[in-house]
Amino acid sequence: MSVGVFTPGRGACWECLRSAEIERRDLRLGPGQDEDVASPRMPWNPVNAVTAGLSGSLLAHAALMLLCGIPATEPGCRFGLNLVVPGDPVMQRSPRRPDCPACGTLPARGELP
């Protein structure tokens, strides 16, 4: 279970984090091959009342962190808890990517500067 903390113009966006995670995992996918081939997902969302409540509380905590600055957190990250392996924290941070299709600073292909 994890939550992302993003602020436009500050830190990485969700697309930046996702691209960095795909590169980090290096699933060795062939051209045009989808990630689901190497890392299949369940056809349902395995949630119950307890995990849904924890997710909501984690999201509320992230919102309060951004609003109050306590603890001081730089936007552009994803954090949470691994409920399958207790004690294995989830923390993902990546720099903002200039080539990001969502927040990047480089012009898109074929686009004139």
Number of C-alpha atoms within 10 A of each C-alpha: 15 16 20 20 20 18 12 10 12 13 20 26 25 20 16 24 22 14 13 18 14 12 11 9 8 9 12 11 11 8 6 6 10 11 14 8 10 11 8 9 10 6 6 6 7 8 10 8 8 9 13 13 12 14 18 13 12 19 17 12 14 22 15 13 17 17 9 9 12 11 10 9 12 16 19 23 21 18 17 18 18 13 11 8 8 8 9 11 14 13 13 16 18 18 14 21 20 14 13 19 13 12 19 17 12 13 13 12 6 6 7 6 6
